[in-house]
């Protein structure tokens, strides 16, 4: 997953896949899912993002990995 934030327009984009989006599903005003033709979600767009969530929680991260996944 890649996270992009454009502070000029206050838009956050979560890129979930390298597949190209072919459609959009609006979940709420300013919250959109980018989808492929077979309804796979490839991205999430949030407009006026700073008013909808705390950007500090999205633009910083921690990673917890199950040890069993690494040893497989």
C-alpha positions, 0 to 999 in steps of 0.5 A: 500500500502507498499513501499519497497526500496533496496538501494543496487540495487536502486530498488523501489517496491510498493506493492498494494495487498497481492495477489501473482503476476503471470505475469509482464507487462513492461511499460518502461525499468525498470518499471514493473507492477506485475499482477495476472492471471485476470490482477489485478495490485498487484505491481509496480517495478521501477529499477534504481529508484533514476534516474527515480524519487525523492525518497524523495517524495516516501519515505515520505508521507502525508495522506489526508482523506475525512471526509465523508469517515470516518463518513460512 
